[in-house]
Amino acid sequence: MSLPVKLWPGSNNDLSNPAKTILHNRGIEDYKRYMNLTDDALYSPYLLKDIELAADVFASSVNRNETISILVDCDVDGFTSAAIIYNYIKDMGFTGIIHTLFHTKKQHGLSDPEIKVPEDTELLIIPDAGSNDVEQCQRLHESGMEIIILDHHIIEQKNPDVIVVNSQDGSYPNKELSGAGVVWKFCQVVDDIQWTEYANKYTDLAAVGNIADVMDMHSLETKRLAIKGLAQIVNPALKAYVDFNSYSIGSDEPTCIDIAFYVVPMMNALIRVGTQEQKQHLFAAMTYSKATYEYTPTRGKNKGVTTQEDEGAHSAREANSCKYRQNKDKESCLSTMEDKISYYKWDDNKVLFANGDGVVEKELTGLVAANLASMYNRPCVLLLHDSRDKTMFGGSMRNVHGGGVENLKALLESTGCFDFVQGHENAAGVHIAKDKVPEAIAVTNKMLAGVDVKKFYIVDFALDYDQLTLNLIRDIHAMRRVWCQGIEEPLFFIKNIQIPHNHCATMGKTGSTWKYTDPDTYIEFVCFRGGPIVDWVNESFYSNEIKTINAVCKLGMNQYGSRVTPQVIIEAYEVVKNE
């Protein structure tokens, strides 16, 4: 069966200027500017509605040392947003009381009934949430609190009792700015009021918040903020998490992809499944805690030697443990869900609607939904009974990249069955009445009749193996800082790769990875996905046989110590000829 491969729509398959072709395919026409962004891509913070009013109220409260509460929302954008404003308050010389409020479960804003704002609070700050918490804000305002919301989520109803600064409100040009980005801009305005220059100390936190919340970096402002922040990582928590992943990231400053693949998943794991104490350790590291902890390694060259570690290193180790536990929980969930899906034949539908009750914890719905979408190669809606109303389902939806459904959020909304679908186009939370689920399944099946919902590999270039050059690989590697959300790393469909048996070997603990090094060019091909080549390599100790494959690949340079190797990572392949 042929690989499911498509060229990007409108691609000219022009290898003469790879950067231009790749960025053109992603809707970026001025590719030179995109690859060389400067601060002129940043909009004035004064374009944000009511930001000056919020800054005046904030500065007055801080200067009077009023008691302040900060709600720390339960994701990486929420933590980075809260850390920026907390650190900024301390920079202003504040000597009063700051309460930090943490969710115990996957909740957002004041909608979490377990969030109790201390009665002595005079100013409540809600970063990355709260725009639509109208009733809760009204009650708190009537008790005498001033409330400032610094948010980026779509506003569904007016919140008249608070000051809302929201990038979705008014005429602000960039709708792809996360909560951390809004808070960072807010601090710039306070800088102007106070004649200070503190905001730029927290560009790294703003960058990570935007990356973590998968903001589309077609936005020049958001991309510039990410580049600017990653070039100056000074926050002790971020530095510690990057250092923890140094083997994977390397010695250079991390890219957007490095942060998205290594740092954010660790933080998310801790926030999702960690204890309250562990969440507080992460926030403490983000806010320059001086605490130290004794640590005695149980393996490695320093096994048994007790040393002191700072708050950041301590949190990174805790996050890694949480990630390990989360992965174990996820794999257990997936195994059980596979059985349920098989029994009820839920995968017969165009969109996989799955009931995860009693199997999946609420904190893992998004992660499990994403894995199910990948496993069954179709959009997935994972539902759990609403704990407060058993006639309702809540949950998460995730789509497959390159499938026939471009915007799953819009598709689900158009059914008219859902109370809401809130989030991104292909990753969002959902809420639906139990008795509406069969109708939603029937409607989506009808709407997608004749549509192939499964994943295709969307490639930028289709080329023959003899067109693959070292210069091309170097050119793609040089663009590694360009890849980000919305500007995906390019895929290449390379045809007629000849693999001699005596130059191919299996690798890894399970032997499921195979590698081939071209003896003429020294280009290294690596495939982590096993397949028939693994069996072929293991069939005999020596063979003169040659297999010809077509493969979907990524290109780059692999650096190990001082050794740099041109490398092709094979994402998928098919054997087309045996010789």
Secondary structure as the mmCIF struct_conf table of DSSP 4:
data_model
#
loop_
_struct_conf.conf_type_id
_struct_conf.id
_struct_conf.beg_label_comp_id
_struct_conf.beg_label_asym_id
_struct_conf.beg_label_seq_id
_struct_conf.end_label_comp_id
_struct_conf.end_label_asym_id
_struct_conf.end_label_seq_id
STRN STRN1 VAL A 5 LEU A 7
HELX_LH_PP_P HELX_LH_PP_P1 TRP A 8 TRP A 8
TURN_TY1_P TURN_TY1_P1 PRO A 9 GLY A 10
BEND BEND1 SER A 16 ASN A 17
HELX_RH_AL_P HELX_RH_AL_P1 PRO A 18 ASN A 25
TURN_TY1_P TURN_TY1_P2 ARG A 26 GLY A 27
BEND BEND2 GLU A 29 GLU A 29
HELX_RH_AL_P HELX_RH_AL_P2 TYR A 31 TYR A 34
TURN_TY1_P TURN_TY1_P3 MET A 35 ASN A 36
HELX_RH_3T_P HELX_RH_3T_P1 ASP A 39 ALA A 41
BEND BEND3 LEU A 42 LEU A 42
HELX_LH_PP_P HELX_LH_PP_P2 TYR A 43 SER A 44
HELX_RH_3T_P HELX_RH_3T_P2 PRO A 45 LEU A 47
BEND BEND4 LEU A 48 LEU A 48
TURN_TY1_P TURN_TY1_P4 LYS A 49 ASP A 50
HELX_RH_AL_P HELX_RH_AL_P3 ILE A 51 ASN A 63
TURN_TY1_P TURN_TY1_P5 ARG A 64 ASN A 65
STRN STRN2 ILE A 68 VAL A 72
BEND BEND5 CYS A 74 ASP A 75
HELX_RH_AL_P HELX_RH_AL_P4 VAL A 76 ASP A 91
TURN_TY1_P TURN_TY1_P6 MET A 92 GLY A 93
BEND BEND6 GLY A 96 GLY A 96
STRN STRN3 ILE A 98 PHE A 102
BEND BEND7 THR A 104 LYS A 106
HELX_RH_3T_P HELX_RH_3T_P3 GLY A 109 SER A 111
TURN_TY1_P TURN_TY1_P7 PRO A 113 GLU A 114
TURN_TY1_P TURN_TY1_P8 GLU A 119 ASP A 120
BEND BEND8 GLU A 122 GLU A 122
STRN STRN4 LEU A 123 PRO A 127
TURN_TY1_P TURN_TY1_P9 ASP A 128 ASP A 128
TURN_TY1_P TURN_TY1_P10 SER A 131 ASN A 132
HELX_RH_AL_P HELX_RH_AL_P5 VAL A 134 GLU A 142
TURN_TY1_P TURN_TY1_P11 SER A 143 GLY A 144
STRN STRN5 GLU A 146 ASP A 151
BEND BEND9 HIS A 153 HIS A 153
HELX_LH_PP_P HELX_LH_PP_P3 ILE A 154 ILE A 155
BEND BEND10 GLN A 157 GLN A 157
TURN_TY1_P TURN_TY1_P12 PRO A 160 ASP A 161
BEND BEND11 VAL A 162 VAL A 162
STRN STRN6 ILE A 163 ASN A 166
TURN_TY1_P TURN_TY1_P13 SER A 167 GLN A 168
BEND BEND12 ASP A 169 ASP A 169
TURN_TY1_P TURN_TY1_P14 GLY A 170 SER A 171
BEND BEND13 PRO A 173 PRO A 173
BEND BEND14 LYS A 175 LYS A 175
HELX_RH_AL_P HELX_RH_AL_P6 GLY A 179 GLN A 194
TURN_TY1_P TURN_TY1_P15 TRP A 195 TRP A 195
HELX_RH_3T_P HELX_RH_3T_P4 ALA A 199 TYR A 202
HELX_RH_AL_P HELX_RH_AL_P7 THR A 203 ALA A 212
TURN_TY1_P TURN_TY1_P16 ASP A 213 VAL A 214
TURN_TY1_P TURN_TY1_P17 MET A 217 HIS A 218
BEND BEND15 SER A 219 SER A 219
HELX_RH_AL_P HELX_RH_AL_P8 LEU A 220 LEU A 230
TURN_TY1_P TURN_TY1_P18 ALA A 231 GLN A 232
HELX_RH_AL_P HELX_RH_AL_P9 PRO A 236 PHE A 244
TURN_TY1_P TURN_TY1_P19 ASN A 245 ASN A 245
HELX_RH_AL_P HELX_RH_AL_P10 SER A 246 ILE A 249
BEND BEND16 SER A 251 ASP A 252
HELX_LH_PP_P HELX_LH_PP_P4 GLU A 253 THR A 255
HELX_RH_AL_P HELX_RH_AL_P11 CYS A 256 ASP A 258
HELX_RH_PI_P HELX_RH_PI_P1 ILE A 259 VAL A 263
HELX_RH_AL_P HELX_RH_AL_P12 VAL A 264 VAL A 273
BEND BEND17 GLY A 274 GLY A 274
HELX_RH_AL_P HELX_RH_AL_P13 GLN A 276 MET A 286
TURN_TY1_P TURN_TY1_P20 THR A 287 TYR A 288
STRN STRN7 THR A 292 TYR A 295
BEND BEND18 THR A 298 GLY A 300
TURN_TY1_P TURN_TY1_P21 LYS A 301 GLY A 304
STRN STRN8 THR A 307 ASP A 310
HELX_RH_AL_P HELX_RH_AL_P14 GLU A 311 TYR A 344
TURN_TY1_P TURN_TY1_P22 LYS A 345 LYS A 345
HELX_RH_3T_P HELX_RH_3T_P5 TRP A 346 ASP A 348
BEND BEND19 ASN A 349 VAL A 351
STRN STRN9 LEU A 352 ASN A 355
TURN_TY1_P TURN_TY1_P23 ASP A 357 VAL A 359
BEND BEND20 VAL A 360 VAL A 360
HELX_RH_3T_P HELX_RH_3T_P6 LYS A 362 LEU A 364
HELX_RH_AL_P HELX_RH_AL_P15 THR A 365 TYR A 376
TURN_TY1_P TURN_TY1_P24 ASN A 377 ASN A 377
BEND BEND21 ARG A 378 ARG A 378
STRN STRN10 CYS A 380 ASP A 386
TURN_TY1_P TURN_TY1_P25 SER A 387 ARG A 388
STRN STRN11 ASP A 389 ARG A 398
TURN_TY1_P TURN_TY1_P26 HIS A 401 GLY A 402
BEND BEND22 GLY A 403 GLY A 404
BEND BEND23 GLU A 406 GLU A 406
HELX_RH_AL_P HELX_RH_AL_P16 LEU A 408 SER A 414
TURN_TY1_P TURN_TY1_P27 THR A 415 GLY A 416
STRN STRN12 PHE A 418 HIS A 424
TURN_TY1_P TURN_TY1_P28 GLU A 425 ASN A 426
STRN STRN13 ALA A 427 ALA A 433
HELX_RH_3T_P HELX_RH_3T_P7 LYS A 434 LYS A 436
HELX_RH_AL_P HELX_RH_AL_P17 VAL A 437 MET A 447
TURN_TY1_P TURN_TY1_P29 LEU A 448 GLY A 450
BEND BEND24 LYS A 454 LYS A 454
STRN STRN14 TYR A 457 VAL A 459
BEND BEND25 ASP A 460 ASP A 460
STRN STRN15 PHE A 461 ASP A 464
HELX_RH_3T_P HELX_RH_3T_P8 TYR A 465 GLN A 467
HELX_RH_AL_P HELX_RH_AL_P18 LEU A 470 ALA A 478
TURN_TY1_P TURN_TY1_P30 MET A 479 VAL A 482
STRN STRN16 CYS A 484 CYS A 484
TURN_TY1_P TURN_TY1_P31 GLN A 485 GLY A 486
STRN STRN17 ILE A 487 ILE A 487
HELX_LH_PP_P HELX_LH_PP_P5 GLU A 488 PRO A 490
STRN STRN18 PHE A 492 PRO A 500
HELX_RH_3T_P HELX_RH_3T_P9 HIS A 501 HIS A 503
STRN STRN19 CYS A 504 MET A 507
BEND BEND26 GLY A 508 GLY A 511
STRN STRN20 THR A 513 THR A 517
TURN_TY1_P TURN_TY1_P32 PRO A 519 THR A 521
STRN STRN21 GLU A 524 CYS A 527
BEND BEND27 PHE A 528 ARG A 529
HELX_RH_AL_P HELX_RH_AL_P19 PRO A 532 GLU A 539
BEND BEND28 PHE A 541 PHE A 541
STRN STRN22 ILE A 546 TYR A 560
TURN_TY1_P TURN_TY1_P33 GLY A 561 SER A 562
STRN STRN23 ARG A 563 ASN A 578
#
